[in-house]
Amino acid sequence: MNVRIRNSETGGTVDMELEGEHTVQEIIEGASSYWNKDEGAYVLRKGKKLLRGQQSVAEVGIIDADELELIPDPEGGA
């Protein structure tokens, strides 16, 4: 499946190809690396839901063509 990740700070986007077993953390790592961000300080937002950790793409309900947002972790990060 293909998803688009939007950087909430710059508005930039990156498209990622994912499999159902990829974890939310792997998506955060990939997007953070792309934008040279500290991965521990960010979470993903899907609509109003915050996503983080080792849950799989399938478990959190990410589907093809979803647009996710990389945002600073409102609870603070590493």
C-alpha positions in Angstrom: 0.0 0.0 0.0 1.1 3.6 -0.6 0.6 6.4 2.0 1.6 10.0 2.1 3.3 11.5 5.2 3.0 15.2 5.7 5.5 17.2 7.8 3.3 19.4 10.0 6.1 21.9 10.4 7.0 22.5 6.8 4.0 21.2 4.9 6.3 19.0 2.8 5.2 15.4 1.9 6.9 12.1 1.3 5.2 9.0 -0.2 6.0 5.7 1.4 5.2 2.1 0.3 4.2 0.0 3.3 3.2 -3.6 4.1 0.7 -4.6 6.7 3.4 -5.8 9.1 5.4 -2.5 9.1 5.1 -0.8 12.5 4.1 2.8 13.3 7.6 3.2 14.7 9.2 2.2 11.4 7.1 4.8 9.6 8.1 7.5 12.1 11.8 6.4 11.7 11.6 6.6 7.9 9.9 10.0 7.8 12.1 11.4 10.5 15.2 10.3 8.6 13.9 11.8 5.4 13.5 15.2 7.1 16.5 14.9 9.4 14.4 15.0 12.5 14.8 13.3 15.9 12.5 10.3 15.6 11.9 10.2 19.4 10.3 13.6 19.4 7.6 12.8 16.8 4.4 10.8 16.4 2.0 10.2 13.5 -1.5 11.6 13.4 -4.3 9.9 11.4 -7.3 12.2 11.7 -7.7 12.9 15.4 -5.8 9.7 16.4 -2.2 9.8 17.5 -0.1 6.8 16.5 3.2 5.6 18.0 5.0 2.5 19.0 5.2 -1.1 17.8 1.6 -1.5 16.5 1.5 -2.7 12.9 0.0 -0.8 10.0 -2.8 -3.4 9.9 -3.5 -3.1 13.7 -4.0 0.7 13.6 -6.1 0.7 10.4 -3.8 2.4 8.0 -5.0 1.8 4.4 -3.9 2.4 0.9 -3.8 6.2 0.0 -4.1 7.3 3.6 -2.5 10.7 4.4 -0.7 10.7 7.8 0.9 13.7 9.5 4.3 13.7 11.3 3.8 16.0 14.3 5.9 16.9 17.4 5.0 14.5 20.2 2.5 16.5 22.4 3.7 14.5 25.4 7.3 15.3 24.8 9.9 13.0 23.3 13.4 11.8 23.5 
